Amino acid sequence: MALGGPFLAAQKACLMPQIRGYASWMIEQGADLYTVQKLLGHKTNIMTQRYAHLSENKLKDAVKALGKAWQHHKAATEGQEGEG
């Protein structure tokens, strides 16, 4: 008696929370969606797009950091305008 389809489907269903957690962790650590797609074995990026919102948080953090750096640069160069 071959276990086949139903057994494999149940096995995959049990592993999905771990797989999703692994994918989410990879995105949070800075992995790009293409890398996650390949590691998870997704043939297209459609399945991997479910993790895109996690990388959007990284983008927001990057914009905040850029804003802080710009303010620091602006403050540092304001005193130099009269020089030169």
C-alpha positions in Angstrom: 0.0 0.0 0.0 1.5 3.3 -1.1 1.1 6.3 1.1 1.6 8.7 -1.8 -0.5 11.8 -2.1 -2.5 12.1 1.1 0.6 11.3 3.2 2.8 13.8 1.4 0.1 16.5 1.6 -0.2 16.0 5.4 3.5 16.1 5.8 3.7 19.3 3.8 0.9 20.9 5.8 2.7 20.1 9.0 5.9 21.8 7.7 4.3 24.9 6.3 4.4 27.0 9.6 8.1 26.2 9.9 8.7 27.1 6.2 6.8 30.3 6.5 8.7 31.2 9.7 12.0 30.5 7.9 11.1 32.6 4.9 10.0 35.5 7.2 13.2 35.3 9.2 15.3 35.4 6.0 13.4 38.5 4.8 13.9 40.2 8.2 17.6 39.4 8.0 17.9 41.2 4.7 17.5 38.4 2.1 15.9 39.6 -1.1 12.7 38.0 -2.4 14.5 36.3 -5.3 16.8 34.5 -2.9 13.8 33.4 -0.8 12.0 32.3 -3.9 14.8 30.0 -5.0 15.5 28.6 -1.5 11.8 27.7 -1.1 11.6 26.2 -4.5 8.9 28.5 -5.8 8.9 28.4 -9.6 7.6 32.0 -9.9 7.7 35.0 -7.6 3.9 34.9 -7.1 4.1 32.6 -4.1 7.0 34.5 -2.6 5.2 37.8 -2.8 3.4 36.9 0.5 6.6 37.9 2.2 7.0 41.2 0.5 5.3 43.2 3.3 8.2 42.2 5.5 10.7 43.8 3.2 8.5 46.9 3.0 9.3 47.4 6.7 13.0 47.3 5.8 12.3 50.0 3.2 10.6 52.2 5.8 13.5 51.8 8.2 15.9 52.7 5.3 13.9 55.9 4.5 14.0 56.9 8.2 17.8 56.3 8.4 18.2 58.3 5.2 16.2 61.2 6.6 18.3 61.2 9.8 21.5 61.2 7.7 20.2 64.0 5.6 19.4 66.1 8.6 22.9 65.4 10.0 24.5 66.4 6.7 22.4 69.5 6.4 23.3 70.6 9.9 27.0 70.0 9.3 27.1 71.9 6.1 25.0 74.9 7.1 28.0 76.4 9.0 30.2 75.9 5.9 28.1 78.0 3.5 29.8 81.3 4.5 33.2 79.7 4.3 35.2 79.2 1.1 
